[in-house]
Amino acid sequence: MDKLLLPVLLGTNRKGRNSIHVAKWLVGEMEKRPEMETRLFDVADFDLPQDDYGTGIKDNFPEWRDTISKADGLVIVTPEYNHGYPGSLKAVLDLLLREYVHKAVAFVGVSAGLWGGARVIESMVPMVRELGLAVTFSDLNFPKVQNTFDAEGKLLDPNYEKRASDFLDELIWMSRTLRWGRQNLRSKFHPEAGQAVEN
Ligand SMILES: Cc1cc2nc3c(=O)[nH]c(=O)nc-3n(C[C@H](O)[C@H](O)[C@H](O)COP(=O)(O)O)c2cc1C
């Protein structure tokens, strides 16, 4: 079977962010899986204008646009900031719309506190639904992230390997299922798909 394309979006541009350790480690785990290819996008690399916003400026970000167009799903690594998500993450997600439709999204929550970003993930679910993304139900949570990686980004708790493996298994299942649907079940979003569906 063709490899799935599953990019990772790191959702904070904060100096000293711990979430970068999580994102880089997870990309390493994903690169070990033969079923998928991935690449890391970092909101800090998006030169977002102060005076414009949304899909009207997506052509300023062709790598993001073209990768999400081809992708089968997306992993979002988000820190928890006052129980919410960073504005820069929302601004990057809002650059696209049709490109996300009927693709999987899996969440990785990162926090200094005890809840591993559970609250920020819950708050993102209604938002990504409006983007047309389909949410997996296996999150990956990093509570007390400052104790989970060393200063060089080395993972200190090997229990995360099994958790990441389960998280990726679920993302792969969702992504393959949705890819099959996009390719085979015709809809207004997939007019070229193989077979018409009687509603
Ligand atoms: C503006 C701001 C708000 C934060 N709010 C929370 C919070 O609500 N809950 C929590 O556990 N940690 C909170 N933190 C700590 C972050 O979760 C912590 O820095 C963690 O390492 C993930 O963010 P980082 O990638 O920016 O380091 C907050 C940090 C910032 C900068």
The ligand as an SDF file (V2000), in Angstrom:
LIG
                    3D

 31 33  0  0  0  0  0  0  0  0999 V2000
    0.8490   32.0510   28.2160 C   0  0  0  0  0  0  0  0  0  0  0  0
    1.0410   30.7260   28.8830 C   0  0  0  0  0  0  0  0  0  0  0  0
   -0.0330   30.1140   29.5040 C   0  0  0  0  0  0  0  0  0  0  0  0
    0.1210   28.8410   30.1000 C   0  0  0  0  0  0  0  0  0  0  0  0
   -0.9780   28.2120   30.6240 N   0  0  0  0  0  0  0  0  0  0  0  0
   -0.8540   26.9480   31.1010 C   0  0  0  0  0  0  0  0  0  0  0  0
   -1.9930   26.2090   31.5030 C   0  0  0  0  0  0  0  0  0  0  0  0
   -3.1270   26.6530   31.3920 O   0  0  0  0  0  0  0  0  0  0  0  0
   -1.8220   24.9580   31.9950 N   0  0  0  0  0  0  0  0  0  0  0  0
   -0.5620   24.3770   32.0760 C   0  0  0  0  0  0  0  0  0  0  0  0
   -0.4490   23.2390   32.5200 O   0  0  0  0  0  0  0  0  0  0  0  0
    0.5460   25.0510   31.6860 N   0  0  0  0  0  0  0  0  0  0  0  0
    0.4290   26.2990   31.1660 C   0  0  0  0  0  0  0  0  0  0  0  0
    1.5270   26.9840   30.6940 N   0  0  0  0  0  0  0  0  0  0  0  0
    2.8240   26.3100   30.6960 C   0  0  0  0  0  0  0  0  0  0  0  0
    3.0480   25.5360   29.3840 C   0  0  0  0  0  0  0  0  0  0  0  0
    2.1230   24.5060   29.2540 O   0  0  0  0  0  0  0  0  0  0  0  0
    4.4620   25.0330   29.3820 C   0  0  0  0  0  0  0  0  0  0  0  0
    5.3180   26.1240   29.0520 O   0  0  0  0  0  0  0  0  0  0  0  0
    4.7550   23.8200   28.5210 C   0  0  0  0  0  0  0  0  0  0  0  0
    6.1520   23.6470   28.5050 O   0  0  0  0  0  0  0  0  0  0  0  0
    4.2400   23.8640   27.0940 C   0  0  0  0  0  0  0  0  0  0  0  0
    4.4590   25.1040   26.4650 O   0  0  0  0  0  0  0  0  0  0  0  0
    5.8310   25.4960   25.7010 P   0  0  0  0  0  0  0  0  0  0  0  0
    5.9740   24.5950   24.4990 O   0  0  0  0  0  0  0  0  0  0  0  0
    5.6600   26.9150   25.3290 O   0  0  0  0  0  0  0  0  0  0  0  0
    6.9810   25.2760   26.6580 O   0  0  0  0  0  0  0  0  0  0  0  0
    1.3950   28.2250   30.1010 C   0  0  0  0  0  0  0  0  0  0  0  0
    2.4940   28.8740   29.4920 C   0  0  0  0  0  0  0  0  0  0  0  0
    2.3140   30.0960   28.8700 C   0  0  0  0  0  0  0  0  0  0  0  0
    3.4770   30.7380   28.1620 C   0  0  0  0  0  0  0  0  0  0  0  0
  1  2  1  0
  2  3  1  0
  2 30  2  0
  3  4  2  0
  4  5  1  0
  4 28  1  0
  5  6  2  0
  6  7  1  0
  6 13  1  0
  7  8  2  0
  7  9  1  0
  9 10  1  0
 10 11  2  0
 10 12  1  0
 12 13  2  0
 13 14  1  0
 14 15  1  0
 14 28  1  0
 15 16  1  0
 16 17  1  0
 16 18  1  0
 18 19  1  0
 18 20  1  0
 20 21  1  0
 20 22  1  0
 22 23  1  0
 23 24  1  0
 24 25  2  0
 24 26  1  0
 24 27  1  0
 28 29  2  0
 29 30  1  0
 30 31  1  0
M  END
$$$$
